Amino acid sequence: MIGKLLGHNNIDTTSRYAHVARDSIKASSAQVADSIGADVLDRRAGEAARGGRRENGPNRRFDAC
């Protein structure tokens, strides 16, 4: 069905592009994970610099573990 919507006459064409899409999703999710990890490490480093105290400013709706 997806192949027909995309104008593909052959299922092999659709599966080839599906593979490319999976690779793109994996790469994107890895970038997001790296970004989140960096933010968590930065926050923990800031807490350590303040003697373990957390900031509860307007952008801190909850305390992370």
CNS distance restraints for C-alpha pairs under 8 A (distance, minus, plus):
assign (resid   1 and name CA) (resid   5 and name CA) 6.41 0.50 0.50
assign (resid   2 and name CA) (resid   6 and name CA) 6.23 0.50 0.50
assign (resid   2 and name CA) (resid  14 and name CA) 7.70 0.50 0.50
assign (resid   3 and name CA) (resid   7 and name CA) 6.13 0.50 0.50
assign (resid   3 and name CA) (resid   8 and name CA) 4.96 0.50 0.50
assign (resid   3 and name CA) (resid   9 and name CA) 7.23 0.50 0.50
assign (resid   3 and name CA) (resid  10 and name CA) 7.62 0.50 0.50
assign (resid   3 and name CA) (resid  11 and name CA) 6.58 0.50 0.50
assign (resid   3 and name CA) (resid  13 and name CA) 7.87 0.50 0.50
assign (resid   3 and name CA) (resid  14 and name CA) 5.38 0.50 0.50
assign (resid   4 and name CA) (resid   8 and name CA) 5.48 0.50 0.50
assign (resid   4 and name CA) (resid   9 and name CA) 6.88 0.50 0.50
assign (resid   8 and name CA) (resid  13 and name CA) 6.49 0.50 0.50
assign (resid   8 and name CA) (resid  14 and name CA) 6.61 0.50 0.50
assign (resid   9 and name CA) (resid  13 and name CA) 7.83 0.50 0.50
assign (resid  10 and name CA) (resid  14 and name CA) 7.11 0.50 0.50
assign (resid  11 and name CA) (resid  15 and name CA) 6.24 0.50 0.50
assign (resid  12 and name CA) (resid  16 and name CA) 6.11 0.50 0.50
assign (resid  13 and name CA) (resid  17 and name CA) 6.54 0.50 0.50
assign (resid  14 and name CA) (resid  18 and name CA) 6.12 0.50 0.50
assign (resid  15 and name CA) (resid  19 and name CA) 6.25 0.50 0.50
assign (resid  16 and name CA) (resid  20 and name CA) 6.72 0.50 0.50
assign (resid  17 and name CA) (resid  21 and name CA) 6.24 0.50 0.50
assign (resid  18 and name CA) (resid  22 and name CA) 6.28 0.50 0.50
assign (resid  19 and name CA) (resid  23 and name CA) 6.42 0.50 0.50
assign (resid  20 and name CA) (resid  24 and name CA) 6.29 0.50 0.50
assign (resid  21 and name CA) (resid  25 and name CA) 6.19 0.50 0.50
assign (resid  22 and name CA) (resid  26 and name CA) 6.18 0.50 0.50
assign (resid  23 and name CA) (resid  27 and name CA) 6.22 0.50 0.50
assign (resid  24 and name CA) (resid  28 and name CA) 6.12 0.50 0.50
assign (resid  25 and name CA) (resid  29 and name CA) 6.04 0.50 0.50
assign (resid  26 and name CA) (resid  30 and name CA) 6.16 0.50 0.50
assign (resid  27 and name CA) (resid  31 and name CA) 6.42 0.50 0.50
assign (resid  28 and name CA) (resid  32 and name CA) 6.36 0.50 0.50
assign (resid  29 and name CA) (resid  33 and name CA) 6.09 0.50 0.50
assign (resid  30 and name CA) (resid  34 and name CA) 6.14 0.50 0.50
assign (resid  31 and name CA) (resid  35 and name CA) 6.18 0.50 0.50
assign (resid  32 and name CA) (resid  36 and name CA) 6.19 0.50 0.50
assign (resid  33 and name CA) (resid  37 and name CA) 6.05 0.50 0.50
assign (resid  34 and name CA) (resid  38 and name CA) 6.13 0.50 0.50
assign (resid  35 and name CA) (resid  39 and name CA) 6.28 0.50 0.50
assign (resid  36 and name CA) (resid  40 and name CA) 6.22 0.50 0.50
assign (resid  37 and name CA) (resid  41 and name CA) 6.18 0.50 0.50
assign (resid  38 and name CA) (resid  42 and name CA) 6.06 0.50 0.50
assign (resid  39 and name CA) (resid  43 and name CA) 6.13 0.50 0.50
assign (resid  40 and name CA) (resid  44 and name CA) 6.19 0.50 0.50
assign (resid  41 and name CA) (resid  45 and name CA) 6.09 0.50 0.50
assign (resid  42 and name CA) (resid  46 and name CA) 6.23 0.50 0.50
assign (resid  43 and name CA) (resid  47 and name CA) 6.24 0.50 0.50
assign (resid  44 and name CA) (resid  48 and name CA) 6.16 0.50 0.50
assign (resid  45 and name CA) (resid  49 and name CA) 6.26 0.50 0.50
assign (resid  46 and name CA) (resid  50 and name CA) 6.37 0.50 0.50
assign (resid  47 and name CA) (resid  51 and name CA) 6.32 0.50 0.50
assign (resid  47 and name CA) (resid  52 and name CA) 4.72 0.50 0.50
assign (resid  47 and name CA) (resid  53 and name CA) 5.51 0.50 0.50
assign (resid  47 and name CA) (resid  54 and name CA) 5.65 0.50 0.50
assign (resid  47 and name CA) (resid  55 and name CA) 7.93 0.50 0.50
assign (resid  48 and name CA) (resid  52 and name CA) 4.81 0.50 0.50
assign (resid  48 and name CA) (resid  53 and name CA) 7.52 0.50 0.50
assign (resid  50 and name CA) (resid  54 and name CA) 7.75 0.50 0.50
assign (resid  55 and name CA) (resid  60 and name CA) 7.42 0.50 0.50
assign (resid  56 and name CA) (resid  60 and name CA) 5.31 0.50 0.50
assign (resid  56 and name CA) (resid  61 and name CA) 7.51 0.50 0.50
